[in-house]
Amino acid sequence: MTRELYTLFEKKTGILMNKVSTEILASKKEKEKFYKHFNSVHKLPILEAIPCFCDVLRAGGTYIFAEEKPEHPFTKILDKLATKIEHFCVLS
């Protein structure tokens, strides 16, 4: 459904996974297996898999996390994701 809908509207599509178990992302082999599975099911590029960060959840949206904590791994992932999206959109 995702492919057909976005193709119909001529929109580039990718998958962003959030709150992924850190055990899956800790091992390069497990991460590749996880990505391959999602890619085979959805036939879409995976932009990023963001692990579950308890401190981000605890913040509860009371402030802009990335602005308050620029050195946090979550913020670094967001920066990397923004770059990927920019390149993803330019390549279309």
N, C-alpha and C positions, 0 to 999 in steps of 0.2 A: 504494500500500500504506500509506503513512504516513497519508494522510487517513482511510482506512477504519479502520485500527487505532485511531487516536486518537479518531475519531468514535465508534467502538464503545464506548470507555471514557469517553466524554464529557470528553476532555481538550483544552484549548486547545493549539495547536501552532504553533510558529514555527521558522524556520531561523536557526541561528547558524553562520556560516562562519568557520573559523579558518585562519590561515596563508595568507591570500589575497595574491597577488602585489601588491606596492606599486605597480607600474605600472598595474594595473587601478584601484586606489583613488585614484591621484594625480589623475586627470582626472575631473571631474564627469560628463562625457559617457560615459566608459568605465564608471564606477561605475553610472550609471543603466542602461546597456545590460546590464551584468552582473546587476544586480538584476532587471531586467525578464525576462531569460532564465530565471533561477532561479524567479521567480514564475510564469512561464508554464508551466514544466515541472512544478513541484510544487504550484502553486495554494495556497501558504502564505505568510504574511507573513515578510519577512526582518527579523529583529530587529537583526542587526549583521553586518558583515564585518570581521573583525579581521585586520590585516596581519601578515605574518611579521616578528617582531622577533628579530633574532639574539641580542641580549643576554638576552632572556627564555629563549631556548633554551639559551644558554650557562650560565645559572644552574642549569639541570638539576634544579629542584625542591629545591635545597639549603636554600632559605629561602622564606618567603612573600613573593613578589616585590612584590605590591601594598602590603604593609605596609612593606617596606624602601624602596620607591621610590614614594612617593605622588604625585610630580610627573611620573612617566614617562607618555608617551602611552598605553601599554598599560593602566595603572591608570586613566587618565581614561576610556578606552573601557569598562573594566569598570564604572565608576561610572555611565556613561551607559546601559549595558546593564541594570544593576540597576534603574534608574529605569524603563526601557522595560518590563521584565518586571513590575514592580509595577503599572504602568498597564495593561499587557496583561491581567493577571490580574483587576484590578478591573473592567475593562470587560466581563468575561464574565458 
